[in-house]
């Protein structure tokens, strides 16, 4: 049985919105990592949530860095610690904009160079910090302030981009499954080299659902197959429990979409495309699990 | 092994800088290659590869990442170095501000080169000038020996507790980066003390670094940069004096050549400032009492006393709609009314004969673009 440490590394009174799932998730990330770590944070919601100088809501060192630079900053930090013979963990906690868009080059470089660090992308599927503008990670049909009629392009598949770097560990997680997240962070930190965790983080004000529904929305993302939980260690794929269940019996996609105001303009055609993408992604995973590629 | 005894070598400006870096032994070097800086990173990579330098060498995918990696390494308390040029320097621009704001003593060699379009790999100072307000100390060198000596001093100045700001060593592309000159190395020894970064990350005492900072606090951090920039003047003098005492070569904010009795001062930076000394000798033979004043430190900008003398400034970079950057800096800080010559852009050839012509045909208060308007 997994025991979650009682130590809290996020102090009371963050500036997070009510129902913020990225902060709930970060709590478990930090518990899994322990105090000998540095959290590198580019421009994102977490730059606000941590509090304003001279105060901080974090009981671990937090290094804030420019939007595009998180993975590169972590590279330098990791190199310096390894040079000193220090085991301090370097963890990037970045939003989807800072990961799949502006930070992608630095991220790719850091993974190609085998940097010893953990990169966690908490994905609220838009530029949340600046008021929900579209990102490359915004799903098809979702309304943002820069896609007022709904996004016409599908979500960028960052996981396959990262997978192309053949990292020792890559996983997806969802804020609604904190134990799964805790275990994945623990696993990732037990391995050397570049590790990636892609965390779905439902955002009540941005996705337009009541704050108390954060966990419910996250669970529906997984149960409908919109978000698949899996991990890939040294190339070997394993589907995580909640998604194994979803592969056997799926909740209809509509249940997930209708809870969120951001999908109020979605067309039937877009829904069908979302459904096709889910089916394809699940089929690909099922195929690989059944017959692993050598 | 090299570095344990002083040696007489023949080296390019780039090799001299790599040799200085090898001796100072930074813990982390993160760099991206660009002409004409490539030889510096190639040489450092070779040193790391053959074990003569124990640094962690991070072959980053861009200059933006080079500076971000240097910042990340530096905040752990590690000594860091990088090198770039031209477009690479501009690609770092955001992170240059970040380095100064984060108060990390990163040392960087910048091989001065023009900016496109059109593509041009030759010397110009526009790259460094465009970064003048980032909070970096900037020094311009003129010989291979000076490039080496200054790079060594750069670490001690940047890392001094009264400074703790990043420092850029500028050298002209090709005319210095690729020019072979004699080089006498030193034994660095305890000239560079171990780096102590007072705000280095300490996991036992967690703090937030660079979080949201409101209008009632932010300006204090900007003032602190300026205060250190002012304090750097004395630190620079002290470090240069100690270097002179230990190793026998004297440097200062400016280098003067035959200025004591001069009626006319020819002012330039980088290699032009050395070439100007030959022009001065020629002019003196004609009976013109000229002197050469080479501006070495650009940030903090030196205090110049030019009173009672004519001034000719050669600018190797321009602020469009405003004027020659060095000229305007001198006008802003002295009462001089210089004859401003814009020359050497994109590697345009300017000889000591041309420079002597600038002095002979000076028109105080006016501006001349060399090669555009013919100087008679």
Interface residues (C-beta under 8 A of the other chain):
Chain A: X35 X36 X37 X38 X40 X47 X48 X50 X51 X52 X53 X54 X56 X58 X59 X60 X61 X62 X63 X64 X65 X66 X68 X69 X71 X72 X73 X74 X75 X76 X77 X78 X79 X80 X81 X82 X83 X84 X88 X105 X106 X108 X109 X112 X113
Chain B: X27 X28 X30 X55 X56 X58 X59 X60 X61 X62 X64 X65 X66 X68 X69 X70 X71 X72 X73 X74 X75 X76 X77 X78 X80 X94 X95 X98 X201 X202 X203 X206 X207 X208 X209 X210 X211 X212 X213 X214 X217
